[in-house]
């Protein structure tokens, strides 16, 4: 997992968390998510914004909804 591109690691982690909790809503802040996948909050925020523009996720305060 450490050698995958960060955007792939991020989407894989979100999908894993979604299936683990059996929900499309993941309750994590960008900072917590960055710690989990081993990068900075800024990088996570930029990638999540790209995902939002692509229609992959919907962002809320400390929540990420997989679409």
C-alpha positions as CSV (number, residue, x, y, z in Angstrom):
1,X,0.0,0.0,0.0
2,X,2.9,2.4,0.7
3,X,3.9,2.4,-3.0
4,X,0.5,3.3,-4.5
5,X,-0.2,6.8,-5.6
6,X,-1.7,8.8,-2.8
7,X,-5.1,9.3,-4.6
8,X,-5.4,5.5,-5.1
9,X,-4.5,4.9,-1.5
10,X,-7.0,7.5,-0.4
11,X,-9.9,6.0,-2.4
12,X,-9.0,2.5,-1.4
13,X,-9.0,3.6,2.3
14,X,-12.3,5.3,1.9
15,X,-13.9,2.2,0.3
16,X,-12.4,0.0,3.0
17,X,-13.8,2.2,5.8
18,X,-17.2,2.3,4.0
19,X,-17.4,-1.5,3.8
20,X,-16.1,-1.9,7.3
21,X,-18.8,0.4,8.8
22,X,-21.4,-0.7,6.2
23,X,-22.1,2.9,5.5
24,X,-21.4,5.4,2.7
25,X,-20.6,8.0,5.3
26,X,-17.1,8.1,6.8
27,X,-16.7,10.2,9.9
28,X,-13.1,11.5,9.7
29,X,-11.5,14.9,9.4
30,X,-9.0,15.6,6.7
31,X,-6.3,15.6,9.3
32,X,-7.3,12.2,10.7
33,X,-7.5,10.8,7.2
34,X,-4.0,12.2,6.4
35,X,-2.5,10.4,9.4
36,X,-4.2,7.1,8.5
37,X,-2.8,7.1,4.9
38,X,0.6,8.7,5.8
39,X,0.5,12.1,4.1
40,X,-0.4,15.7,4.9
41,X,-3.8,17.3,5.4
42,X,-3.2,19.7,2.5
43,X,-2.7,16.8,0.1
44,X,-5.8,15.0,1.3
45,X,-7.8,18.1,1.0
46,X,-6.7,18.7,-2.6
47,X,-7.4,15.1,-3.6
48,X,-10.8,15.1,-1.9
49,X,-11.7,18.3,-3.7
50,X,-10.8,16.6,-7.0
51,X,-12.9,13.6,-6.0
52,X,-15.8,16.0,-5.2
53,X,-15.6,17.7,-8.6
54,X,-15.5,14.2,-10.3
55,X,-18.7,13.1,-8.4
56,X,-16.9,10.4,-6.4
57,X,-17.5,11.9,-2.9
58,X,-19.6,14.6,-1.1
59,X,-17.8,16.5,1.6
60,X,-19.3,17.7,4.9
61,X,-17.8,18.9,8.2
62,X,-15.7,15.9,9.4
63,X,-17.7,13.6,7.1
64,X,-17.0,12.1,3.7
65,X,-19.9,10.5,1.8
66,X,-19.0,8.0,-0.9
67,X,-21.3,8.4,-3.9
